[in-house]
Protein backbone atom coordinates (compact mmCIF):
# COMPACT_ATOMS: atom_id res chain seq x y z
CA UNK A 1 0.00 0.00 0.00
CA UNK A 2 1.44 3.27 -1.08
CA UNK A 3 0.33 6.74 -0.30
CA UNK A 4 1.14 9.35 -2.86
CA UNK A 5 -1.14 12.18 -2.05
CA UNK A 6 0.11 15.49 -3.18
CA UNK A 7 -0.73 18.55 -1.20
CA UNK A 8 -0.71 16.64 2.02
CA UNK A 9 -0.07 19.15 4.74
CA UNK A 10 1.98 16.78 6.84
CA UNK A 11 4.13 15.66 3.93
CA UNK A 12 7.77 15.18 4.77
CA UNK A 13 10.50 14.30 2.32
CA UNK A 14 11.83 10.80 2.42
CA UNK A 15 14.52 8.74 0.78
CA UNK A 16 15.91 5.24 0.89
CA UNK A 17 18.80 4.19 3.03
CA UNK A 18 21.60 3.05 0.73
CA UNK A 19 22.51 0.24 3.11
CA UNK A 20 19.21 -1.38 4.07
CA UNK A 21 16.92 0.30 1.50
CA UNK A 22 14.43 1.18 4.15
CA UNK A 23 12.55 4.35 3.67
CA UNK A 24 13.60 7.07 6.04
CA UNK A 25 11.56 10.12 6.65
CA UNK A 26 12.93 13.57 7.12
CA UNK A 27 13.88 14.41 10.66
CA UNK A 28 14.42 17.74 12.30
CA UNK A 29 17.97 16.74 13.16
CA UNK A 30 18.68 16.23 9.45
CA UNK A 31 17.41 19.64 8.54
CA UNK A 32 20.86 21.03 7.74
CA UNK A 33 22.35 18.05 5.99
CA UNK A 34 19.38 16.21 4.51
CA UNK A 35 20.99 16.30 1.07
CA UNK A 36 23.97 14.33 2.31
CA UNK A 37 22.10 11.84 4.46
CA UNK A 38 22.54 8.37 3.01
CA UNK A 39 21.98 6.03 5.92
CA UNK A 40 19.03 5.63 8.23
CA UNK A 41 21.24 4.95 11.21
CA UNK A 42 24.76 4.78 12.48
CA UNK A 43 24.55 1.00 12.24
CA UNK A 44 23.85 1.18 8.51
CA UNK A 45 26.64 3.65 7.99
CA UNK A 46 29.12 1.28 9.61
CA UNK A 47 27.74 -1.77 7.87
CA UNK A 48 28.17 -0.25 4.43
CA UNK A 49 31.73 0.81 5.14
CA UNK A 50 32.80 -2.74 5.87
CA UNK A 51 32.07 -4.14 2.44
ZN1 LIG B 1 19.48 1.66 6.88
PDB file of the backbone (N, CA, C, O) and the ligand in Angstrom, with CONECT records:
HET     ZN  A 101       1
ATOM      1  N   UNK A   1       0.853  -1.197   0.000  1.00  0.00           N
ATOM      2  CA  UNK A   1       0.000   0.000   0.000  1.00  0.00           C
ATOM      3  C   UNK A   1       0.886   1.243   0.000  1.00  0.00           C
ATOM      4  O   UNK A   1       1.773   1.411   0.837  1.00  0.00           O
ATOM      5  N   UNK A   2       0.616   2.072  -0.937  1.00  0.00           N
ATOM      6  CA  UNK A   2       1.437   3.270  -1.079  1.00  0.00           C
ATOM      7  C   UNK A   2       0.575   4.512  -1.050  1.00  0.00           C
ATOM      8  O   UNK A   2      -0.489   4.573  -1.666  1.00  0.00           O
ATOM      9  N   UNK A   3       1.050   5.481  -0.335  1.00  0.00           N
ATOM     10  CA  UNK A   3       0.325   6.745  -0.297  1.00  0.00           C
ATOM     11  C   UNK A   3       1.097   7.793  -1.072  1.00  0.00           C
ATOM     12  O   UNK A   3       2.245   8.102  -0.755  1.00  0.00           O
ATOM     13  N   UNK A   4       0.466   8.321  -2.066  1.00  0.00           N
ATOM     14  CA  UNK A   4       1.141   9.346  -2.864  1.00  0.00           C
ATOM     15  C   UNK A   4       0.241  10.556  -3.065  1.00  0.00           C
ATOM     16  O   UNK A   4       0.031  11.036  -4.179  1.00  0.00           O
ATOM     17  N   UNK A   5      -0.264  11.013  -1.971  1.00  0.00           N
ATOM     18  CA  UNK A   5      -1.141  12.178  -2.048  1.00  0.00           C
ATOM     19  C   UNK A   5      -0.310  13.454  -2.108  1.00  0.00           C
ATOM     20  O   UNK A   5       0.534  13.716  -1.251  1.00  0.00           O
ATOM     21  N   UNK A   6      -0.567  14.203  -3.101  1.00  0.00           N
ATOM     22  CA  UNK A   6       0.112  15.491  -3.175  1.00  0.00           C
ATOM     23  C   UNK A   6      -0.716  16.535  -2.444  1.00  0.00           C
ATOM     24  O   UNK A   6      -1.942  16.449  -2.369  1.00  0.00           O
ATOM     25  N   UNK A   7      -0.023  17.504  -1.918  1.00  0.00           N
ATOM     26  CA  UNK A   7      -0.726  18.548  -1.205  1.00  0.00           C
ATOM     27  C   UNK A   7      -1.074  18.154   0.213  1.00  0.00           C
ATOM     28  O   UNK A   7      -1.841  18.831   0.897  1.00  0.00           O
ATOM     29  N   UNK A   8      -0.501  17.057   0.635  1.00  0.00           N
ATOM     30  CA  UNK A   8      -0.706  16.644   2.019  1.00  0.00           C
ATOM     31  C   UNK A   8       0.048  17.595   2.942  1.00  0.00           C
ATOM     32  O   UNK A   8       1.250  17.813   2.790  1.00  0.00           O
ATOM     33  N   UNK A   9      -0.662  18.138   3.873  1.00  0.00           N
ATOM     34  CA  UNK A   9      -0.072  19.146   4.743  1.00  0.00           C
ATOM     35  C   UNK A   9       1.075  18.604   5.580  1.00  0.00           C
ATOM     36  O   UNK A   9       2.044  19.309   5.859  1.00  0.00           O
ATOM     37  N   UNK A  10       0.953  17.350   5.973  1.00  0.00           N
ATOM     38  CA  UNK A  10       1.977  16.776   6.837  1.00  0.00           C
ATOM     39  C   UNK A  10       3.056  16.047   6.041  1.00  0.00           C
ATOM     40  O   UNK A  10       3.804  15.238   6.592  1.00  0.00           O
ATOM     41  N   UNK A  11       3.132  16.333   4.758  1.00  0.00           N
ATOM     42  CA  UNK A  11       4.132  15.658   3.931  1.00  0.00           C
ATOM     43  C   UNK A  11       5.552  15.996   4.374  1.00  0.00           C
ATOM     44  O   UNK A  11       5.891  17.156   4.605  1.00  0.00           O
ATOM     45  N   UNK A  12       6.353  14.975   4.483  1.00  0.00           N
ATOM     46  CA  UNK A  12       7.767  15.175   4.767  1.00  0.00           C
ATOM     47  C   UNK A  12       8.569  14.444   3.702  1.00  0.00           C
ATOM     48  O   UNK A  12       8.161  13.374   3.252  1.00  0.00           O
ATOM     49  N   UNK A  13       9.689  14.997   3.298  1.00  0.00           N
ATOM     50  CA  UNK A  13      10.504  14.299   2.318  1.00  0.00           C
ATOM     51  C   UNK A  13      11.021  12.986   2.872  1.00  0.00           C
ATOM     52  O   UNK A  13      11.182  12.820   4.081  1.00  0.00           O
ATOM     53  N   UNK A  14      11.275  12.068   1.976  1.00  0.00           N
ATOM     54  CA  UNK A  14      11.835  10.795   2.420  1.00  0.00           C
ATOM     55  C   UNK A  14      12.765  10.270   1.346  1.00  0.00           C
ATOM     56  O   UNK A  14      12.695  10.680   0.187  1.00  0.00           O
ATOM     57  N   UNK A  15      13.622   9.373   1.738  1.00  0.00           N
ATOM     58  CA  UNK A  15      14.524   8.736   0.784  1.00  0.00           C
ATOM     59  C   UNK A  15      14.886   7.367   1.312  1.00  0.00           C
ATOM     60  O   UNK A  15      14.565   7.019   2.448  1.00  0.00           O
ATOM     61  N   UNK A  16      15.564   6.589   0.473  1.00  0.00           N
ATOM     62  CA  UNK A  16      15.908   5.242   0.887  1.00  0.00           C
ATOM     63  C   UNK A  16      17.325   5.184   1.425  1.00  0.00           C
ATOM     64  O   UNK A  16      18.242   5.806   0.887  1.00  0.00           O
ATOM     65  N   UNK A  17      17.481   4.439   2.475  1.00  0.00           N
ATOM     66  CA  UNK A  17      18.801   4.195   3.033  1.00  0.00           C
ATOM     67  C   UNK A  17      19.596   3.372   2.019  1.00  0.00           C
ATOM     68  O   UNK A  17      19.089   2.377   1.502  1.00  0.00           O
ATOM     69  N   UNK A  18      20.822   3.770   1.732  1.00  0.00           N
ATOM     70  CA  UNK A  18      21.605   3.052   0.728  1.00  0.00           C
ATOM     71  C   UNK A  18      22.105   1.706   1.245  1.00  0.00           C
ATOM     72  O   UNK A  18      22.547   0.864   0.463  1.00  0.00           O
ATOM     73  N   UNK A  19      22.039   1.506   2.542  1.00  0.00           N
ATOM     74  CA  UNK A  19      22.509   0.240   3.112  1.00  0.00           C
ATOM     75  C   UNK A  19      21.389  -0.787   3.229  1.00  0.00           C
ATOM     76  O   UNK A  19      21.544  -1.920   2.775  1.00  0.00           O
ATOM     77  N   UNK A  20      20.280  -0.414   3.823  1.00  0.00           N
ATOM     78  CA  UNK A  20      19.209  -1.380   4.066  1.00  0.00           C
ATOM     79  C   UNK A  20      17.983  -1.125   3.191  1.00  0.00           C
ATOM     80  O   UNK A  20      17.027  -1.901   3.217  1.00  0.00           O
ATOM     81  N   UNK A  21      18.009  -0.043   2.422  1.00  0.00           N
ATOM     82  CA  UNK A  21      16.924   0.299   1.504  1.00  0.00           C
ATOM     83  C   UNK A  21      15.588   0.516   2.185  1.00  0.00           C
ATOM     84  O   UNK A  21      14.531   0.419   1.561  1.00  0.00           O
ATOM     85  N   UNK A  22      15.648   0.804   3.440  1.00  0.00           N
ATOM     86  CA  UNK A  22      14.433   1.179   4.145  1.00  0.00           C
ATOM     87  C   UNK A  22      14.158   2.644   3.886  1.00  0.00           C
ATOM     88  O   UNK A  22      15.068   3.454   3.710  1.00  0.00           O
ATOM     89  N   UNK A  23      12.888   2.955   3.870  1.00  0.00           N
ATOM     90  CA  UNK A  23      12.547   4.353   3.672  1.00  0.00           C
ATOM     91  C   UNK A  23      12.760   5.123   4.964  1.00  0.00           C
ATOM     92  O   UNK A  23      12.323   4.700   6.034  1.00  0.00           O
ATOM     93  N   UNK A  24      13.423   6.235   4.853  1.00  0.00           N
ATOM     94  CA  UNK A  24      13.599   7.067   6.039  1.00  0.00           C
ATOM     95  C   UNK A  24      12.962   8.419   5.786  1.00  0.00           C
ATOM     96  O   UNK A  24      13.101   9.012   4.716  1.00  0.00           O
ATOM     97  N   UNK A  25      12.285   8.869   6.768  1.00  0.00           N
ATOM     98  CA  UNK A  25      11.557  10.117   6.653  1.00  0.00           C
ATOM     99  C   UNK A  25      12.349  11.251   7.279  1.00  0.00           C
ATOM    100  O   UNK A  25      13.050  11.087   8.277  1.00  0.00           O
ATOM    101  N   UNK A  26      12.211  12.369   6.668  1.00  0.00           N
ATOM    102  CA  UNK A  26      12.926  13.568   7.123  1.00  0.00           C
ATOM    103  C   UNK A  26      12.775  13.783   8.624  1.00  0.00           C
ATOM    104  O   UNK A  26      11.693  13.654   9.196  1.00  0.00           O
ATOM    105  N   UNK A  27      13.892  14.110   9.225  1.00  0.00           N
ATOM    106  CA  UNK A  27      13.884  14.414  10.658  1.00  0.00           C
ATOM    107  C   UNK A  27      14.426  15.821  10.885  1.00  0.00           C
ATOM    108  O   UNK A  27      15.225  16.342  10.107  1.00  0.00           O
ATOM    109  N   UNK A  28      13.976  16.393  11.943  1.00  0.00           N
ATOM    110  CA  UNK A  28      14.425  17.742  12.297  1.00  0.00           C
ATOM    111  C   UNK A  28      15.945  17.804  12.414  1.00  0.00           C
ATOM    112  O   UNK A  28      16.574  18.790  12.028  1.00  0.00           O
ATOM    113  N   UNK A  29      16.515  16.742  12.947  1.00  0.00           N
ATOM    114  CA  UNK A  29      17.969  16.735  13.156  1.00  0.00           C
ATOM    115  C   UNK A  29      18.735  16.646  11.840  1.00  0.00           C
ATOM    116  O   UNK A  29      19.946  16.865  11.802  1.00  0.00           O
ATOM    117  N   UNK A  30      18.024  16.323  10.763  1.00  0.00           N
ATOM    118  CA  UNK A  30      18.678  16.230   9.454  1.00  0.00           C
ATOM    119  C   UNK A  30      18.451  17.486   8.631  1.00  0.00           C
ATOM    120  O   UNK A  30      18.867  17.572   7.476  1.00  0.00           O
ATOM    121  N   UNK A  31      17.806  18.429   9.222  1.00  0.00           N
ATOM    122  CA  UNK A  31      17.411  19.643   8.536  1.00  0.00           C
ATOM    123  C   UNK A  31      18.559  20.258   7.735  1.00  0.00           C
ATOM    124  O   UNK A  31      18.381  20.667   6.588  1.00  0.00           O
ATOM    125  N   UNK A  32      19.734  20.318   8.354  1.00  0.00           N
ATOM    126  CA  UNK A  32      20.855  21.028   7.736  1.00  0.00           C
ATOM    127  C   UNK A  32      21.647  20.191   6.753  1.00  0.00           C
ATOM    128  O   UNK A  32      22.334  20.723   5.882  1.00  0.00           O
ATOM    129  N   UNK A  33      21.548  18.866   6.898  1.00  0.00           N
ATOM    130  CA  UNK A  33      22.355  18.046   5.989  1.00  0.00           C
ATOM    131  C   UNK A  33      21.539  16.951   5.299  1.00  0.00           C
ATOM    132  O   UNK A  33      22.076  15.909   4.924  1.00  0.00           O
ATOM    133  N   UNK A  34      20.263  17.195   5.140  1.00  0.00           N
ATOM    134  CA  UNK A  34      19.377  16.209   4.515  1.00  0.00           C
ATOM    135  C   UNK A  34      19.927  15.731   3.171  1.00  0.00           C
ATOM    136  O   UNK A  34      19.850  14.543   2.855  1.00  0.00           O
ATOM    137  N   UNK A  35      20.470  16.635   2.396  1.00  0.00           N
ATOM    138  CA  UNK A  35      20.989  16.296   1.067  1.00  0.00           C
ATOM    139  C   UNK A  35      22.075  15.230   1.146  1.00  0.00           C
ATOM    140  O   UNK A  35      22.210  14.406   0.241  1.00  0.00           O
ATOM    141  N   UNK A  36      22.839  15.248   2.216  1.00  0.00           N
ATOM    142  CA  UNK A  36      23.967  14.331   2.307  1.00  0.00           C
ATOM    143  C   UNK A  36      23.673  13.094   3.160  1.00  0.00           C
ATOM    144  O   UNK A  36      24.534  12.233   3.340  1.00  0.00           O
ATOM    145  N   UNK A  37      22.463  13.019   3.673  1.00  0.00           N
ATOM    146  CA  UNK A  37      22.101  11.841   4.463  1.00  0.00           C
ATOM    147  C   UNK A  37      21.940  10.637   3.545  1.00  0.00           C
ATOM    148  O   UNK A  37      21.185  10.690   2.574  1.00  0.00           O
ATOM    149  N   UNK A  38      22.641   9.562   3.845  1.00  0.00           N
ATOM    150  CA  UNK A  38      22.535   8.366   3.008  1.00  0.00           C
ATOM    151  C   UNK A  38      22.083   7.148   3.800  1.00  0.00           C
ATOM    152  O   UNK A  38      21.553   6.192   3.235  1.00  0.00           O
ATOM    153  N   UNK A  39      22.293   7.190   5.098  1.00  0.00           N
ATOM    154  CA  UNK A  39      21.985   6.034   5.918  1.00  0.00           C
ATOM    155  C   UNK A  39      20.947   6.382   6.970  1.00  0.00           C
ATOM    156  O   UNK A  39      20.902   7.497   7.488  1.00  0.00           O
ATOM    157  N   UNK A  40      20.106   5.385   7.271  1.00  0.00           N
ATOM    158  CA  UNK A  40      19.035   5.629   8.230  1.00  0.00           C
ATOM    159  C   UNK A  40      19.571   5.644   9.652  1.00  0.00           C
ATOM    160  O   UNK A  40      18.939   6.194  10.554  1.00  0.00           O
ATOM    161  N   UNK A  41      20.708   5.053   9.848  1.00  0.00           N
ATOM    162  CA  UNK A  41      21.235   4.950  11.209  1.00  0.00           C
ATOM    163  C   UNK A  41      22.748   4.793  11.182  1.00  0.00           C
ATOM    164  O   UNK A  41      23.357   4.529  10.145  1.00  0.00           O
ATOM    165  N   UNK A  42      23.312   4.961  12.334  1.00  0.00           N
ATOM    166  CA  UNK A  42      24.762   4.776  12.478  1.00  0.00           C
ATOM    167  C   UNK A  42      25.140   3.336  12.147  1.00  0.00           C
ATOM    168  O   UNK A  42      26.195   3.082  11.567  1.00  0.00           O
ATOM    169  N   UNK A  43      24.291   2.418  12.512  1.00  0.00           N
ATOM    170  CA  UNK A  43      24.551   0.999  12.243  1.00  0.00           C
ATOM    171  C   UNK A  43      24.680   0.755  10.747  1.00  0.00           C
ATOM    172  O   UNK A  43      25.576   0.031  10.312  1.00  0.00           O
ATOM    173  N   UNK A  44      23.804   1.348   9.962  1.00  0.00           N
ATOM    174  CA  UNK A  44      23.849   1.177   8.514  1.00  0.00           C
ATOM    175  C   UNK A  44      25.090   1.835   7.931  1.00  0.00           C
ATOM    176  O   UNK A  44      25.701   1.308   7.001  1.00  0.00           O
ATOM    177  N   UNK A  45      25.454   2.965   8.468  1.00  0.00           N
ATOM    178  CA  UNK A  45      26.644   3.647   7.994  1.00  0.00           C
ATOM    179  C   UNK A  45      27.871   2.755   8.176  1.00  0.00           C
ATOM    180  O   UNK A  45      28.697   2.621   7.273  1.00  0.00           O
ATOM    181  N   UNK A  46      27.972   2.157   9.340  1.00  0.00           N
ATOM    182  CA  UNK A  46      29.119   1.284   9.611  1.00  0.00           C
ATOM    183  C   UNK A  46      29.076   0.047   8.739  1.00  0.00           C
ATOM    184  O   UNK A  46      30.091  -0.364   8.177  1.00  0.00           O
ATOM    185  N   UNK A  47      27.907  -0.539   8.629  1.00  0.00           N
ATOM    186  CA  UNK A  47      27.737  -1.771   7.866  1.00  0.00           C
ATOM    187  C   UNK A  47      28.214  -1.587   6.428  1.00  0.00           C
ATOM    188  O   UNK A  47      28.897  -2.449   5.875  1.00  0.00           O
ATOM    189  N   UNK A  48      27.849  -0.457   5.834  1.00  0.00           N
ATOM    190  CA  UNK A  48      28.172  -0.249   4.430  1.00  0.00           C
ATOM    191  C   UNK A  48      29.640   0.087   4.221  1.00  0.00           C
ATOM    192  O   UNK A  48      30.153  -0.025   3.108  1.00  0.00           O
ATOM    193  N   UNK A  49      30.309   0.493   5.275  1.00  0.00           N
ATOM    194  CA  UNK A  49      31.728   0.807   5.140  1.00  0.00           C
ATOM    195  C   UNK A  49      32.577  -0.448   5.155  1.00  0.00           C
ATOM    196  O   UNK A  49      33.687  -0.464   4.623  1.00  0.00           O
ATOM    197  N   UNK A  50      32.060  -1.488   5.761  1.00  0.00           N
ATOM    198  CA  UNK A  50      32.802  -2.744   5.866  1.00  0.00           C
ATOM    199  C   UNK A  50      33.007  -3.382   4.488  1.00  0.00           C
ATOM    200  O   UNK A  50      34.112  -3.802   4.146  1.00  0.00           O
ATOM    201  N   UNK A  51      31.961  -3.444   3.730  1.00  0.00           N
ATOM    202  CA  UNK A  51      32.069  -4.136   2.443  1.00  0.00           C
ATOM    203  C   UNK A  51      32.713  -3.288   1.370  1.00  0.00           C
ATOM    204  O   UNK A  51      32.869  -3.741   0.236  1.00  0.00           O
TER     205      UNK A  51
HETATM  206 ZN    ZN A 101      19.475   1.664   6.882  1.00  0.00          ZN
END
